[in-house]
């Protein structure tokens, strides 16, 4: 692959991302499609995008929480955790804050 093809591919991804962002702006009900849409645009695999959407819906239906909500509740230290588990969870939370991923 030469540099021109690589630049065109990156430009296509950026344009697709901007189209999706503008199309789904303020649509709360359809934000569940952003993850699979991003997966489809980056991998080009509809099967992988469908699995992403289906697994997200299954987790949401089983637990009543979104995937992000499950991750946040998993990272909260609990009394029955060992010292090692508490240390790891604390480090993950600190790293997420430094990377500004925790909102």
TAPE-V898280 format. One record per pair of residues at least 12 apart in sequence whose ideal C-beta (glycine too) atoms are under 10 Angstrom apart, sorted by the first residue. I is the first residue (numbers start at 1). GAP is how many residues later the second one is. If there is no record, write none. Layout:
[[I;GAP] [I;GAP]]
//
This chain:
[[12;29] [13;25] [13;28] [13;29] [15;26] [16;21] [16;22] [16;24] [16;25] [16;26] [17;17] [17;20] [17;21] [17;24] [17;25] [19;18] [19;22] [20;13] [20;14] [20;17] [20;18] [20;20] [20;21] [21;13] [23;14] [24;13] [31;35] [32;21] [32;24] [32;25] [32;28] [32;34] [33;16] [33;20] [33;23] [35;14] [35;17] [35;18] [35;20] [35;21] [35;32] [36;12] [36;13] [36;14] [36;15] [36;16] [36;17] [36;18] [36;19] [36;20] [37;12] [37;15] [37;16] [38;14] [39;12] [39;13] [39;14] [40;12] [40;13] [55;12] [68;35] [71;21] [71;25] [72;21] [72;24] [72;30] [72;31] [74;15] [74;18] [75;13] [75;14] [75;15] [75;17] [75;18] [75;21] [75;27] [76;13] [76;17] [77;12] [77;13] [77;16]]
//
